[in-house]
Amino acid sequence: MSASLYEIVELSNGEVVLQRADENGEPLVSIRFSAESLSFMRDGKFDVAKAMIEAGMEVAGDLAEMPSDDWAEEADMELYGNQTLH
């Protein structure tokens, strides 16, 4: 099995996406910032998007290693528990 290469790029519409480097398919992750949030980040938009993608990949890796019973319980808590993320 060959390893896939991924890249983080900014599209012409301003979205920052994670996509496979060797394919033209749909992005795996897409991040769009509001005008208000962009005014706070200034030139750091790409750095913030990269950190968000890295954090998401870390959590996805943790979930992939978690036994399926534990994952289902955690997913239920996310769906039906407190819906506020701080």
ROZABA-623212 format. One line per field, with one value per atom (N, C-alpha, C): x, y, z. Coordinates in pm, 1 decimal, always signed. Layout:
BEGIN
xx = (X ...)
yy = (Y ...)
zz = (Z ...)
END
This chain:
BEGIN
xx = (+84.5 +0.0 +88.8 +60.7 +140.1 +82.3 +171.5 +129.0 +81.0 -24.5 -76.3 -8.2 +15.9 +67.5 -48.3 -49.1 -154.9 -93.1 -174.3 -128.5 -239.4 -197.6 -290.2 -272.0 -381.6 -373.4 -487.9 -465.8 -571.8 -629.5 -760.8 -828.2 -853.0 -888.2 -911.7 -1028.1 -1121.2 -1234.6 -1201.2 -1076.1 -1033.1 -1038.9 -1103.1 -1107.5 -969.1 -939.1 -817.1 -860.4 -797.8 -841.2 -724.3 -758.6 -665.9 -709.0 -613.2 -646.8 -530.7 -560.9 -455.7 -373.8 -243.2 -155.5 -162.0 -194.4 -189.0 -325.0 -430.7 -564.6 -633.7 -733.6 -811.8 -951.1 -972.9 -1104.5 -1142.6 -1253.0 -1305.4 -1208.0 -1189.1 -1101.1 -1150.9 -1057.6 -1091.8 -1145.4 -1091.1 -1131.3 -1132.8 -1233.1 -1243.0 -1273.4 -1199.1 -1217.6 -1243.6 -1352.6 -1386.7 -1399.9 -1328.3 -1332.0 -1423.9 -1495.6 -1579.6 -1490.8 -1547.4 -1473.6 -1430.1 -1517.4 -1484.2 -1364.1 -1362.0 -1249.4 -1120.6 -1131.9 -1013.5 -952.5 -1036.9 -984.1 -900.8 -930.1 -852.0 -721.6 -724.8 -608.4 -505.1 -547.9 -460.7 -392.2 -260.3 -186.6 -172.8 -235.0 -220.5 -325.2 -406.2 -515.5 -464.7 -359.8 -308.0 -253.3 -187.1 -134.7 -247.1 -355.2 -469.5 -534.9 -554.3 -614.1 -527.5 -396.8 -305.1 -315.9 -321.1 -334.1 -467.3 -573.8 -704.4 -701.5 -640.5 -633.0 -546.8 -433.4 -346.5 -417.3 -492.0 -566.7 -673.8 -742.5 -844.6 -787.0 -670.1 -605.3 -561.2 -516.5 -475.8 -595.1 -707.3 -827.6 -875.9 -873.8 -915.4 -826.8 -697.5 -606.1 -637.1 -667.7 -705.2 -831.7 -929.6 -1054.8 -1032.4 -942.2 -913.5 -849.6 -774.0 -708.7 -799.3 -909.7 -1000.3 -1086.0 -1105.2 -1196.0 -1334.4 -1400.9 -1527.6 -1633.4 -1636.9 -1736.2 -1712.4 -1586.1 -1553.8 -1584.8 -1556.1 -1580.9 -1729.3 -1811.9 -1956.9 -2009.5 -1959.4 -2003.2 -1962.9 -1841.7 -1795.7 -1874.9 -1903.8 -1982.8 -2122.6 -2183.1 -2315.7 -2312.8 -2207.6 -2196.8 -2186.2 -2113.0 -2099.4 -2231.2 -2308.2 -2435.3 -2543.0 -2548.3 -2660.1 -2621.2 -2493.6 -2448.1 -2452.4 -2371.4 -2360.9 -2317.1 -2390.3 -2360.7 -2273.5 -2227.1 -2144.7 -1998.7 -1922.4 -1778.8 -1709.2 -1623.1 -1550.2 -1404.0)
yy = (-118.0 +0.0 +124.0 +215.7 +338.0 +444.3 +526.3 +634.7 +752.1 +815.8 +934.2 +1058.9 +1153.3 +1282.9 +1381.3 +1466.6 +1565.6 +1704.3 +1800.6 +1938.7 +2029.4 +2136.7 +2239.5 +2357.4 +2396.1 +2504.5 +2602.1 +2723.3 +2823.5 +2830.9 +2814.3 +2821.0 +2966.0 +2987.4 +3123.3 +3192.1 +3113.0 +3172.2 +3204.9 +3181.5 +3214.2 +3098.6 +2988.5 +2872.2 +2808.4 +2753.7 +2676.9 +2531.3 +2444.9 +2305.6 +2211.1 +2091.5 +1979.2 +1886.8 +1854.9 +1768.4 +1673.4 +1566.1 +1475.7 +1547.9 +1538.5 +1611.1 +1555.7 +1428.6 +1364.5 +1347.3 +1409.6 +1393.5 +1528.6 +1532.3 +1653.9 +1641.2 +1545.0 +1521.8 +1626.8 +1601.1 +1691.2 +1700.1 +1819.5 +1832.9 +1748.1 +1700.2 +1622.3 +1711.9 +1831.8 +1930.1 +2066.6 +2146.6 +2281.0 +2377.2 +2486.5 +2586.0 +2721.2 +2784.4 +2917.2 +3009.0 +3118.2 +3213.7 +3329.9 +3379.3 +3497.0 +3620.9 +3726.8 +3853.0 +3903.8 +3885.6 +3929.9 +3854.5 +3722.8 +3645.8 +3678.5 +3703.3 +3740.5 +3870.9 +3963.8 +4091.2 +4072.6 +3968.9 +3940.3 +3868.9 +3784.4 +3701.5 +3773.7 +3873.2 +3946.9 +3849.1 +3840.4 +3752.9 +3609.9 +3579.1 +3447.2 +3345.5 +3376.6 +3286.3 +3146.4 +3135.2 +3004.5 +2928.9 +3000.0 +2935.9 +2881.8 +2958.9 +2914.3 +2791.9 +2797.4 +2683.6 +2559.4 +2575.2 +2461.6 +2401.0 +2483.8 +2433.8 +2361.2 +2413.5 +2348.5 +2210.9 +2202.8 +2076.1 +1976.0 +2020.8 +1931.8 +1878.1 +1964.7 +1920.5 +1819.3 +1844.1 +1750.9 +1616.3 +1615.7 +1490.2 +1412.7 +1483.9 +1418.5 +1349.5 +1419.1 +1360.0 +1242.1 +1255.6 +1145.8 +1024.0 +1045.9 +935.7 +870.3 +951.3 +896.7 +813.0 +862.6 +788.2 +657.5 +657.7 +536.7 +429.5 +470.3 +375.8 +331.8 +400.2 +371.6 +248.6 +158.3 +45.4 +95.8 +22.2 +69.5 +97.0 +21.2 +47.0 +183.0 +216.7 +346.1 +459.8 +438.6 +541.3 +570.2 +464.6 +482.8 +561.8 +531.6 +604.2 +750.4 +777.4 +915.8 +989.8 +923.7 +985.2 +1017.9 +928.3 +954.9 +1077.4 +1091.5 +1207.3 +1335.4 +1329.6 +1448.2 +1484.4 +1382.7 +1408.7 +1455.8 +1394.2 +1419.0 +1492.7 +1513.2 +1583.5 +1733.2 +1802.7 +1948.2 +1987.1 +2072.7 +2112.3 +2236.9 +2290.5 +2410.4 +2373.5 +2423.9 +2398.5 +2528.1 +2522.0 +2641.4 +2628.6)
zz = (+0.0 +0.0 +0.0 -89.0 -95.8 -2.9 +48.6 +136.9 +52.8 +97.4 +29.3 +83.0 -4.0 +37.0 +39.1 +139.6 +155.3 +152.4 +112.9 +112.3 +163.2 +227.0 +272.7 +178.4 +112.0 +14.5 +34.6 -11.5 -12.1 -152.5 -163.0 -292.3 -331.5 -455.7 -504.9 -434.4 -375.8 -303.5 -157.9 -116.4 +19.2 +116.3 +79.1 +167.0 +175.4 +293.0 +311.8 +320.2 +239.6 +232.3 +251.0 +298.8 +303.0 +190.3 +103.0 -9.5 -37.0 -107.3 -150.7 -257.7 -246.5 -338.6 -480.0 -494.0 -624.9 -691.3 -636.0 -692.4 -707.1 -793.5 -812.4 -752.7 -663.8 -606.5 -503.7 -439.0 -336.4 -219.0 -160.6 -44.3 +71.9 +153.2 +271.3 +382.2 +392.5 +493.3 +425.7 +458.9 +405.1 +520.0 +526.8 +632.6 +567.4 +609.7 +560.2 +681.1 +681.2 +790.8 +755.2 +854.1 +832.9 +821.1 +767.6 +755.5 +892.7 +991.5 +1127.5 +1183.0 +1166.4 +1218.5 +1142.0 +1013.2 +934.3 +982.7 +1028.9 +1077.5 +1204.3 +1283.3 +1403.7 +1370.2 +1268.4 +1235.5 +1150.9 +1076.8 +984.2 +889.4 +893.7 +802.3 +855.3 +967.8 +1028.9 +988.8 +888.8 +848.6 +818.0 +741.3 +702.1 +822.8 +914.4 +1035.4 +1122.6 +1136.3 +1216.0 +1151.0 +1020.8 +949.3 +962.7 +951.4 +965.4 +1105.2 +1208.2 +1345.4 +1364.8 +1304.2 +1314.4 +1247.7 +1131.2 +1059.0 +1135.9 +1188.2 +1266.0 +1390.0 +1459.9 +1577.6 +1539.0 +1429.1 +1382.6 +1345.3 +1280.8 +1243.7 +1367.0 +1469.8 +1593.8 +1660.3 +1666.7 +1726.8 +1643.3 +1511.0 +1423.6 +1444.9 +1463.2 +1491.9 +1624.4 +1726.4 +1857.1 +1847.4 +1771.1 +1754.8 +1680.5 +1583.8 +1507.1 +1594.7 +1695.7 +1786.4 +1900.5 +1922.0 +2032.6 +2000.4 +2098.8 +2076.1 +2035.0 +1949.1 +1891.7 +1997.9 +2108.1 +2213.6 +2278.1 +2305.3 +2365.3 +2268.4 +2141.1 +2040.2 +2029.0 +2028.8 +2017.4 +2137.2 +2255.5 +2375.3 +2367.9 +2324.3 +2312.1 +2204.9 +2094.8 +1987.7 +2037.3 +2116.7 +2172.9 +2262.8 +2344.2 +2432.7 +2350.5 +2239.8 +2156.2 +2089.7 +2051.6 +1984.4 +2080.3 +2197.7 +2288.4 +2415.2 +2435.2 +2555.1 +2533.3 +2606.2 +2597.3 +2456.2 +2390.9 +2254.0 +2244.3 +2355.0 +2354.5 +2358.4 +2263.3 +2257.1 +2294.1 +2394.3 +2439.6 +2409.1)
END
